Amino acid sequence: MKKTTQYGRTTLSAVAGITMVVSMVATPAVAMADDAAQGAAEPVGGTEVQANSATVGSAQVTEAEVAGEFAFDQTTITPNAVIKTFFQKATQAICGASTSIAADNPLGWRLSVSGDVQNAFTATVGDLANEESVNKVMTCTCGGNPAGGRAIITADVKGIPIEALLSRAGAEPGANALTFVSADGTEMTLPLAYVIGRHAVLSYEINDEDLSASVGGNNQLWMMKTPANYFVRDVVEVVVSTEEVAPEAPGVNDEHPNSPNAGVLAGIQE
């Protein structure tokens, strides 16, 4: 998706996931005085402004041609060593970690899908991965991470799409909630439509290594555009249910809703 924002004569274009370079030409703005408040002409930045008339140009004001480049990159992968340093030091606060972050055997981990489904099943992550595994570049960030904050990572995530699990189990029409149950008893209930719409995967590898080399644990739920404290870990069961009222989407009542994080790497060069 491409987004373009205009500020005067400066145009910034953004394309998600792609490094972008745009040229900028800036023209100094000429202020106009409020004739009711000022009642007379007064100089503004070398240009005379007259009441009850249009702005009058001055030979002292010239158009500045400032050329440069503005660029950003949303695809740079965070190394596992960096991920481990920041995300395994705060296992309860970031990425919904369970008590233990030690990995047992990620591919041998048994996962059940139950509830309002036609074909409840239990299978190992390895068996499911052989049939349904996908790779996605995704971001994990704390909802309150400030601009330039370190609680954000971008990684190559390998896992099993939640949508594939629901398809295999045959979720009943009208089902609207998913509860993810962790090995330590932690439960996280989310709207079914939200999970599917955020391309959720149950990850078992980060940057071509088991989770123990990065965020820790055996598996972890990852979703796009979602605060990381909803990324529940070590999932053993996914329960499909039909609620009278679907659960609220993650982050709705958070004090600091999740938002993109950017850092300036280089300034404009003349």
C-alpha positions as CSV (number, residue, x, y, z in Angstrom):
1,M,0.0,0.0,0.0
2,K,1.3,3.4,-1.0
3,K,0.7,6.5,1.1
4,T,1.5,10.1,0.1
5,T,1.5,13.1,2.3
6,Q,1.8,16.7,1.1
7,Y,3.2,19.6,3.2
8,G,3.3,22.7,1.1
9,R,5.5,21.9,-1.8
10,T,7.1,18.9,-0.1
11,T,5.8,15.5,-0.9
12,L,6.7,12.4,1.1
13,S,5.7,9.0,-0.3
14,A,5.7,5.8,1.8
15,V,5.5,2.2,0.6
16,A,5.3,-0.4,3.4
17,G,8.2,-2.9,3.4
18,I,10.2,-1.1,0.7
19,T,13.1,1.3,0.9
20,M,12.0,4.6,-0.6
21,V,13.8,7.7,-1.8
22,V,12.1,10.9,-2.7
23,S,13.4,14.3,-3.6
24,M,12.2,17.4,-1.7
25,V,12.0,21.0,-2.9
26,A,11.1,23.4,-0.2
27,T,9.8,27.0,-0.6
28,P,9.7,29.4,2.3
29,A,6.2,30.1,3.4
30,V,5.0,33.8,3.5
31,A,2.9,34.7,6.5
32,M,-0.2,36.8,6.2
33,A,-1.2,39.1,9.0
34,D,-4.8,39.3,10.2
35,D,-5.9,42.7,9.1
36,A,-8.5,42.8,11.8
37,A,-5.9,42.2,14.5
38,Q,-3.0,44.2,12.9
39,G,-4.8,47.0,11.2
40,A,-1.7,48.0,9.2
41,A,1.1,46.6,7.1
42,E,3.9,45.0,9.0
43,P,7.1,43.3,7.7
44,V,7.2,39.5,8.0
45,G,10.5,37.7,7.1
46,G,11.5,40.4,4.6
47,T,8.1,40.5,2.9
48,E,5.7,43.4,3.5
49,V,2.1,42.3,4.3
50,Q,-0.6,44.8,3.7
51,A,-4.0,44.9,5.4
52,N,-7.1,44.3,3.2
53,S,-4.9,43.1,0.3
54,A,-3.1,40.2,-1.0
55,T,0.5,39.5,0.1
56,V,3.0,41.7,-1.7
57,G,6.2,40.1,-2.7
58,S,9.6,41.5,-2.1
59,A,12.9,41.4,-4.0
60,Q,14.5,40.4,-0.8
61,V,12.8,37.0,-0.7
62,T,14.1,34.4,-3.1
63,E,13.0,30.8,-3.6
64,A,15.4,28.3,-2.0
65,E,16.1,25.1,-4.0
66,V,17.0,22.5,-1.3
67,A,17.5,19.1,-2.7
68,G,18.2,15.9,-0.8
69,E,17.0,12.4,-0.1
70,F,14.6,11.0,2.5
71,A,14.7,7.2,2.9
72,F,13.6,4.5,5.2
73,D,13.7,0.7,5.4
74,Q,11.1,-1.5,7.0
75,T,12.7,-4.8,6.0
76,T,16.0,-4.8,7.9
77,I,16.1,-8.1,10.0
78,T,17.1,-7.9,13.6
79,P,19.8,-10.4,14.4
80,N,18.9,-13.2,16.9
81,A,21.7,-12.1,19.3
82,V,20.1,-8.7,19.6
83,I,16.6,-10.2,20.0
84,K,17.8,-12.5,22.8
85,T,19.5,-9.6,24.6
86,F,16.4,-7.5,24.8
87,F,13.5,-9.9,24.7
88,Q,14.7,-12.6,27.0
89,K,15.5,-10.1,29.8
90,A,11.8,-9.1,30.1
91,T,10.0,-12.4,29.6
92,Q,6.8,-11.3,31.4
93,A,6.6,-7.8,30.0
94,I,7.4,-8.3,26.4
95,C,6.0,-10.8,23.8
96,G,3.7,-12.5,26.3
97,A,6.3,-15.0,27.5
98,S,5.4,-17.8,29.8
99,T,7.5,-18.5,32.9
100,S,10.0,-20.7,31.2
101,I,11.9,-19.7,28.0
102,A,13.8,-22.9,27.6
103,A,13.1,-24.9,24.5
104,D,12.3,-28.6,24.6
105,N,11.7,-29.9,21.1
106,P,9.8,-27.3,19.0
107,L,8.9,-29.7,16.2
108,G,7.8,-32.4,18.6
109,W,5.5,-30.1,20.5
110,R,1.9,-31.3,20.5
111,L,-0.8,-28.9,19.5
112,S,-4.6,-29.4,19.8
113,V,-7.5,-27.6,18.1
114,S,-10.8,-28.1,19.8
115,G,-14.2,-26.4,20.5
116,D,-16.7,-25.4,17.9
117,V,-15.1,-27.4,15.1
118,Q,-16.1,-30.3,12.9
119,N,-12.8,-32.2,13.2
120,A,-11.0,-31.6,16.5
121,F,-7.4,-32.9,16.3
122,T,-4.0,-33.1,18.0
123,A,-0.8,-33.1,16.0
124,T,2.9,-32.3,16.4
125,V,4.1,-29.0,15.2
126,G,6.5,-30.8,13.0
127,D,3.7,-32.7,11.2
128,L,1.7,-29.5,10.8
129,A,4.8,-27.6,9.6
130,N,5.5,-30.1,6.8
131,E,2.0,-29.4,5.4
132,E,1.3,-25.7,6.2
133,S,4.5,-23.9,7.1
134,V,5.1,-20.3,5.8
135,N,7.7,-17.6,6.1
136,K,6.8,-14.0,6.8
137,V,8.8,-10.9,7.7
138,M,7.0,-9.6,10.8
139,T,7.5,-7.0,13.6
140,C,7.2,-7.6,17.3
141,T,7.1,-4.4,19.4
142,C,5.9,-3.3,22.8
143,G,2.8,-1.2,22.6
144,G,4.4,1.6,24.7
145,N,7.7,1.6,22.9
146,P,8.6,5.3,22.2
147,A,10.2,6.6,19.1
148,G,13.7,5.3,18.9
149,G,13.0,2.7,21.7
150,R,14.7,-0.7,21.7
151,A,11.6,-2.8,22.4
152,I,11.0,-3.5,18.7
153,I,12.3,-6.2,16.4
154,T,11.7,-7.2,12.8
155,A,12.3,-10.9,12.0
156,D,11.9,-13.6,9.4
157,V,9.2,-15.7,11.1
158,K,8.5,-19.3,10.2
159,G,5.4,-20.9,11.5
160,I,2.0,-22.4,10.9
161,P,-0.8,-20.0,9.8
162,I,-3.7,-20.0,12.3
163,E,-6.1,-19.9,9.3
164,A,-4.6,-23.3,8.2
165,L,-5.4,-24.8,11.6
166,L,-9.0,-23.6,11.5
167,S,-9.4,-24.9,8.0
168,R,-8.1,-28.3,8.9
169,A,-10.3,-28.5,12.0
170,G,-13.4,-27.2,10.1
171,A,-14.4,-24.2,12.3
172,E,-18.2,-23.9,12.6
173,P,-19.9,-21.1,10.8
174,G,-20.5,-18.3,13.3
175,A,-17.5,-19.0,15.4
176,N,-16.0,-15.7,16.5
177,A,-13.4,-16.3,19.2
178,L,-10.1,-18.1,19.6
179,T,-8.6,-19.0,23.0
180,F,-4.8,-19.8,22.9
181,V,-3.9,-22.0,25.9
182,S,-0.2,-22.1,27.0
183,A,1.6,-24.9,28.7
184,D,1.7,-22.9,32.0
185,G,-2.1,-22.4,31.9
186,T,-2.1,-18.9,30.5
187,E,-5.1,-18.2,28.3
188,M,-5.5,-15.5,25.7
189,T,-8.9,-15.0,24.0
190,L,-9.0,-13.0,20.8
191,P,-11.6,-12.2,18.0
192,L,-11.3,-14.9,15.3
193,A,-11.6,-12.3,12.5
194,Y,-8.9,-10.2,14.1
195,V,-6.4,-13.1,14.3
196,I,-7.1,-14.1,10.7
197,G,-7.0,-10.5,9.5
198,R,-3.6,-10.0,11.1
199,H,-2.1,-13.0,9.3
200,A,-1.4,-14.8,12.6
201,V,1.1,-17.6,12.7
202,L,2.2,-20.0,15.4
203,S,6.0,-19.5,15.0
204,Y,8.6,-22.1,15.8
205,E,11.6,-20.6,14.0
206,I,13.0,-17.0,14.0
207,N,15.6,-16.1,11.4
208,D,16.2,-19.8,10.6
209,E,16.8,-20.8,14.2
210,D,14.6,-22.3,16.9
211,L,13.0,-19.7,19.2
212,S,15.4,-20.5,22.0
213,A,18.1,-18.5,20.0
214,S,15.9,-15.4,20.0
215,V,12.7,-14.8,21.9
216,G,12.8,-18.1,23.7
217,G,10.3,-20.9,24.2
218,N,9.0,-23.6,21.8
219,N,6.4,-21.7,19.8
220,Q,4.9,-18.3,19.9
221,L,1.8,-16.5,18.4
222,W,2.8,-13.7,16.1
223,M,0.3,-11.2,14.5
224,M,0.9,-8.1,12.4
225,K,0.0,-4.7,13.7
226,T,-0.6,-6.0,17.2
227,P,1.1,-5.1,20.6
228,A,3.7,-7.7,21.5
229,N,2.2,-8.5,24.9
230,Y,-0.5,-10.5,23.0
231,F,2.1,-12.8,21.5
232,V,1.4,-15.7,23.8
233,R,4.1,-18.4,24.0
234,D,4.2,-22.2,24.3
235,V,0.7,-22.8,22.9
236,V,-0.6,-26.3,23.5
237,E,-4.3,-25.8,22.5
238,V,-6.4,-23.5,20.3
239,V,-10.1,-23.5,21.4
240,V,-12.6,-22.2,18.8
241,S,-15.8,-20.8,20.3
242,T,-19.0,-18.9,19.5
243,E,-19.6,-16.0,21.9
244,E,-22.7,-13.8,22.1
245,V,-20.4,-10.8,21.9
246,A,-17.0,-11.2,20.2
247,P,-14.0,-10.3,22.4
248,E,-12.5,-6.9,22.0
249,A,-9.6,-6.5,19.6
250,P,-6.1,-6.3,21.2
251,G,-5.0,-2.8,22.2
252,V,-8.4,-1.1,22.2
253,N,-8.1,-0.1,25.9
254,D,-4.3,0.1,26.1
255,E,-2.9,3.3,27.4
256,H,-0.3,3.2,24.7
257,P,-1.7,1.6,21.6
258,N,0.8,0.0,19.2
259,S,2.0,2.3,16.4
260,P,4.9,2.3,13.9
261,N,8.3,3.1,15.3
262,A,10.9,5.0,13.2
263,G,14.4,6.3,13.8
264,V,16.3,8.8,11.8
265,L,19.5,7.2,10.4
266,A,20.8,10.1,8.3
267,G,19.9,13.7,7.7
268,I,19.3,15.6,4.5
269,Q,22.4,16.1,2.4
270,E,22.7,19.2,0.3
